[in-house]
């Protein structure tokens, strides 16, 4: 088998992270989903019902605590009138600065 490579573990809460650390993908996606939901004036329970997920799960996704599968992400985005591609573009455009590389997976 191959070598075991230790990966850095981020344990500090999001609000206490230094500004030089890029947010995790799930945190950026959750923030964008929440902003879209609030901007459209929809309640958490209504979007969750349309997406076929529990309100608790959607809340955890919005807070960056859960990393949804591509199917669930498509369902949640669709309930907000977004495509996954549009969501990914929004996330990439809000988290990129001139110093950081970008890699989007399709």
Secondary structure, DSSP 8 states (H G I E B T S, - for coil): -----------S-GGGS-TTS---HHHHHHHHHHHHHHHTT--HHHHHHHHTS-HHHHHHHHTT-----HHHHHHHHHHTT--HHHHHHHHHHHH--TTS------
